[in-house]
Amino acid sequence: MMSVIIGASRMDQLEQNLAATGVKLDADDLARLDEVSALPSEYPGWMLERQAAGRRPAPFVPKG
């Protein structure tokens, strides 16, 4: 989110909106939000993923 528009018309609404800035999300919360908001892959993305699954090289791991 790039910006927030506060649409309070009463002081109690403004106070509630400002209090919401103190909400802290941990890694589990963020992971769950990512999970439930993930969009399904659209064509041709899903097809490329399925076809390329066996063709992808293993990730590069430097020897060291």
N, C-alpha and C positions, 0 to 999 in steps of 0.2 A: 504494500500500500504506500503510495507516494505522499498522500496528504489526507487530512481529515477535515470534514466540514462539520462544525458544531452547529446543530440546529435547535438549540435550547430556547424556549420562550419563557421559561420561569427559572428562578434562581435555583430551586432544588434540582431541576433537570441539568443545569450547568454544573452543579456540584457533583452529581452522579457521573456526568460525562468526564469531568476532570479526574474523579476518583478511579475511573477505568484505566487511566494511564499507568496506574500502579500495579496492574495485573502482571504477574510473572508466569511464563510458561516454561516448564522444564523440557528436557529432551524427549521424554515419553509423550508429553502433550503435543509437541510439534510433530513427532513421528505419526501420531494418530491423526492429526489434522491433515498431514500430507497423504496418509493412506486413504482417508475418506473423501478427499477432494481431488484425487488423481483422476485424470480424464483417460478414457480408454484410447489406445492407439488407433488412429484412423488409417484407412487404406491410402497409400501402399505401405505405411509404416509397420503395421502388424505383419504383413506378408514378408517384408524384408527381414524383420526380426526372426520370423519362423524359419525362413530359408537360410539365413546366415548363421543360425545358432551353431551349427557344426563346422562352419568355415572360419569362425573368428579365431585368431591366434590367442594363445594364453597371454595375459598381461605381462609386460616387460618387467622383469625383476633383476636389477643389477647385481652382479656377483661382487662380493666385496670384502 
